[in-house]
Amino acid sequence: MTTLPPPTLDVPQYWLAPVPDTSSGYRPAWFVECSLKFHSLRARIKHTDERRFLAWAARGEGPPDWESPPLDPSGLTDAQLWKSPPRDLPHRTQDYLLGAAVLTHHVEELVNWLSRREKLRLWFNQNFDAFSDVGESRESFVNRLAESAAESIEDELAALTARVNLKLLQVQAAAERKGLGQNLPEAKLNEILTDRRQEFFSSITRLEALFSSGERLIVAADDNQPLSGVISDPDLHETLLHIEADVRRQLNALCTRCLESAAACDAFEIGLQPSQITVLRKGVLWLPEPA
């Protein structure tokens, strides 16, 4: 049971619990809980945040400093907000104006401050006319777009594969005319990208590293077998190396463009009007002060 009655005010009062044993009294802070409704037709989004704001009550008529709360309001839980004092400690009330009229004025200032300051920040990619989800990181958004970017180059990839296969058929025919009868490697670009799409497009960094490593993109039946071990004729071997270098260059250019289109993300901010801010709860929060 408390032996020191709390002050009589015409505003709701809350007490932060638990109270440390070293506390010598309660100091008043303003406590406001708001609903922030972010709307954007362009981003096709309606998102509501509920946030809490704290500021020390200033002595006299001074305005509260909402930018420097006495503690992180996002970490407050309802279980910590008691409606009666957890311990019978003195309340610091001297020179504090804690009435309803003062609180109403401060809340109006807070709403105006939030309408100027608070933004919902998303990522926007103009190439795909796509917005990130609320709270999604840029990396996650780009990785998600990379799959769509990969699909967008499938026709060009198929055309590149067809051109390379035609070159290989021409080389095959030339080899047969020379009596070499070599079985040449196929250009399995579509197969490679289909089988390994998750690896290729799950990360911009990994994909760029893969292409810069010079990994073979035209392969023999055994993907790890070098061409030099398959083709014995020096001229034929040189021709295949030129084809391989050319297709690697074209594929790298294609995928670089794909990556750049996915990575072209800009910050997109959604602001607030005062009418989009609803005050859910307000009052004085008594915070324990150390001795």
C-alpha positions in Angstrom: 0.0 0.0 0.0 1.2 3.5 -0.8 1.3 6.1 1.9 2.0 9.2 -0.3 -1.1 10.0 -2.4 -0.4 10.9 -6.0 -1.1 14.5 -7.1 -4.6 15.4 -8.3 -4.6 16.3 -11.9 -7.2 16.7 -14.6 -5.3 14.5 -17.1 -4.7 10.7 -17.0 -1.7 9.6 -15.0 0.6 6.6 -15.4 3.6 5.3 -13.4 6.5 3.4 -14.9 7.2 0.1 -13.2 9.3 -1.5 -11.8 10.8 1.2 -9.7 14.5 0.7 -8.7 15.3 0.6 -5.0 17.6 3.6 -5.5 14.8 5.9 -6.7 14.1 9.0 -4.6 11.0 10.3 -6.3 8.9 10.6 -9.5 9.6 13.2 -12.2 6.8 14.0 -14.7 7.0 13.3 -18.5 4.4 13.8 -21.2 3.2 10.6 -22.7 1.3 10.4 -26.0 0.3 7.4 -28.1 -0.7 8.0 -31.7 -1.9 6.2 -34.8 -0.1 7.3 -37.9 -1.9 6.5 -41.2 0.4 6.6 -44.3 -1.5 6.6 -47.6 -0.1 6.7 -51.1 -2.0 6.1 -54.3 1.2 5.9 -56.3 2.8 3.3 -54.0 -0.6 1.5 -53.7 -0.2 1.4 -50.0 -2.2 2.0 -46.8 -0.1 1.5 -43.7 -0.9 2.3 -40.1 1.7 2.6 -37.4 1.0 3.0 -33.7 3.8 4.8 -31.9 4.4 6.2 -28.4 6.2 9.5 -27.7 7.8 10.7 -24.5 9.3 14.0 -23.4 10.2 15.4 -20.1 7.8 18.0 -18.8 9.5 21.4 -18.7 9.2 23.7 -15.8 7.0 26.7 -16.4 5.7 27.1 -19.9 8.6 25.6 -21.8 7.8 23.3 -24.7 8.7 19.6 -24.3 11.6 18.2 -26.4 10.1 15.2 -28.2 13.4 14.6 -30.0 15.2 13.7 -26.7 12.9 11.3 -24.8 14.0 10.2 -21.3 13.8 6.6 -22.5 13.0 4.7 -25.7 9.2 4.9 -26.0 9.0 2.0 -28.5 10.2 -0.3 -25.8 7.4 0.5 -23.4 4.8 -2.2 -22.7 1.4 -1.8 -21.2 2.5 -4.0 -18.3 5.0 -1.2 -17.4 2.4 1.5 -17.3 0.7 1.4 -14.0 -2.3 3.5 -13.1 -1.2 3.9 -9.5 2.3 4.5 -8.0 4.2 1.2 -7.6 6.0 2.7 -4.6 5.3 5.6 -2.2 7.8 8.1 -3.4 7.5 11.9 -3.6 6.2 13.5 -6.8 8.2 16.4 -8.2 5.4 18.9 -9.0 6.9 22.2 -8.1 7.0 24.7 -11.1 5.5 22.0 -13.4 2.3 22.9 -15.3 0.6 19.6 -15.7 -3.0 20.5 -16.5 -5.3 19.4 -19.4 -5.0 22.8 -21.3 -1.2 22.5 -21.3 -1.3 18.9 -22.4 -3.7 19.7 -25.2 -1.4 22.5 -26.5 1.6 20.2 -26.4 -0.2 17.4 -28.2 -1.2 19.9 -31.0 2.5 20.8 -31.3 3.4 17.2 -31.4 0.9 16.4 -34.2 2.3 19.4 -36.2 5.8 18.3 -35.6 5.1 14.7 -36.7 3.3 15.9 -39.9 6.6 17.7 -40.8 9.0 15.1 -39.7 7.6 11.5 -39.9 8.0 9.7 -43.2 7.3 6.1 -44.3 10.4 5.2 -46.3 10.2 2.6 -49.1 12.3 1.7 -52.1 11.1 2.2 -55.6 12.3 0.7 -58.9 11.1 2.6 -61.9 12.1 -0.1 -64.4 9.6 -2.5 -62.9 7.3 0.1 -61.4 7.7 -1.8 -58.1 7.8 -0.7 -54.4 9.4 -2.4 -51.5 7.3 -3.8 -48.6 7.1 -1.7 -45.4 10.3 -2.3 -43.5 12.0 -4.3 -46.3 15.7 -3.6 -46.8 17.1 -2.4 -50.1 19.1 -5.7 -50.4 16.0 -7.8 -49.9 14.0 -5.7 -52.4 16.8 -5.9 -55.0 17.1 -9.7 -54.6 13.3 -10.0 -55.0 13.4 -7.9 -58.2 16.3 -9.9 -59.6 14.0 -12.9 -60.2 11.7 -10.7 -62.4 14.8 -9.2 -64.0 16.0 -12.7 -64.9 12.6 -13.5 -66.5 12.8 -10.3 -68.5 15.9 -11.5 -70.4 14.7 -15.1 -71.2 13.9 -14.2 -74.8 17.3 -12.6 -75.4 19.0 -15.5 -73.7 17.2 -18.0 -75.9 18.2 -15.9 -79.0 21.8 -15.9 -77.8 21.8 -19.6 -77.3 20.4 -20.1 -80.8 23.1 -18.0 -82.3 25.8 -19.8 -80.4 24.4 -23.2 -81.3 24.3 -22.2 -85.0 28.0 -21.2 -84.8 28.9 -24.5 -83.2 27.0 -26.4 -86.0 29.0 -24.5 -88.6 32.2 -25.3 -86.8 31.1 -28.9 -86.5 30.4 -29.1 -90.3 33.8 -27.5 -91.0 35.5 -30.1 -88.7 33.7 -33.0 -90.5 34.9 -31.7 -93.8 38.4 -31.8 -92.5 37.8 -35.3 -91.4 38.1 -34.5 -87.7 34.7 -35.9 -86.7 34.9 -34.2 -83.3 31.8 -34.0 -81.1 31.7 -30.3 -80.1 30.3 -28.9 -76.8 26.8 -27.5 -76.8 25.9 -24.0 -75.7 23.7 -24.9 -72.7 23.1 -21.3 -71.5 19.4 -21.7 -70.9 20.0 -25.0 -69.0 22.7 -23.4 -66.9 20.6 -20.4 -65.9 17.5 -22.5 -65.3 19.2 -25.0 -63.1 21.2 -22.4 -61.2 18.8 -19.5 -61.2 18.5 -19.4 -57.4 22.3 -19.3 -57.1 22.6 -16.7 -59.9 20.0 -14.3 -58.9 19.6 -14.6 -55.1 22.3 -11.9 -54.6 23.7 -9.1 -56.7 27.1 -9.5 -55.0 27.2 -13.2 -55.6 26.2 -12.9 -59.2 28.7 -10.2 -60.0 31.4 -12.3 -58.3 30.4 -15.3 -60.4 30.7 -13.4 -63.7 34.0 -11.7 -62.7 35.5 -15.1 -61.9 35.6 -16.1 -65.5 33.5 -19.3 -65.0 32.8 -21.3 -68.1 29.5 -20.6 -69.7 29.9 -22.9 -72.7 30.6 -26.4 -71.4 31.2 -29.9 -72.7 29.2 -32.9 -71.5 31.3 -32.8 -68.3 30.9 -29.2 -67.1 34.2 -29.2 -65.5 36.2 -30.6 -68.4 38.2 -27.9 -70.2 38.0 -27.6 -74.0 41.6 -28.2 -74.4 41.0 -31.7 -73.1 38.2 -32.3 -75.7 39.5 -30.8 -78.9 42.9 -32.0 -80.2 43.0 -29.9 -83.4 44.7 -26.5 -82.6 42.7 -24.5 -85.2 39.5 -26.0 -84.0 40.4 -25.4 -80.4 41.2 -21.7 -81.1 37.9 -21.3 -82.9 36.0 -22.6 -80.0 37.9 -20.4 -77.6 36.9 -17.4 -79.7 33.2 -18.5 -79.6 33.4 -19.0 -75.9 34.9 -15.6 -75.3 32.3 -13.9 -77.4 29.4 -15.6 -75.8 30.8 -14.9 -72.3 31.1 -11.2 -73.2 27.5 -11.1 -74.6 26.1 -13.0 -71.6 27.9 -10.9 -69.1 26.6 -7.7 -70.9 23.1 -9.1 -70.8 23.2 -10.1 -67.2 24.9 -6.8 -66.2 22.0 -4.9 -67.8 19.6 -7.2 -65.9 21.4 -6.6 -62.6 21.5 -2.8 -63.2 17.8 -2.7 -63.9 17.1 -4.6 -60.7 19.5 -2.5 -58.6 18.2 0.9 -59.8 16.3 1.6 -56.7 15.5 5.1 -55.3 14.2 6.1 -51.8 10.5 6.9 -51.8 9.0 8.7 -48.8 5.4 9.0 -47.8 4.5 11.9 -45.6 1.7 12.7 -43.2 -1.0 15.3 -42.9 -2.2 16.3 -39.4 -5.6 14.6 -40.2 -3.8 11.3 -40.6 -2.5 11.4 -37.0 -5.0 10.2 -34.3 -4.2 10.5 -30.7 -5.1 7.3 -28.9 -3.9 8.0 -25.4 -2.2 10.9 -23.6 -1.3 11.9 -20.1 1.5 12.3 -17.6 3.9 9.5 -17.1 5.8 9.6 -13.8 9.3 8.3 -14.1 11.4 7.2 -11.2 14.4 9.5 -10.4 17.6 8.2 -8.9 18.7 9.4 -5.5 
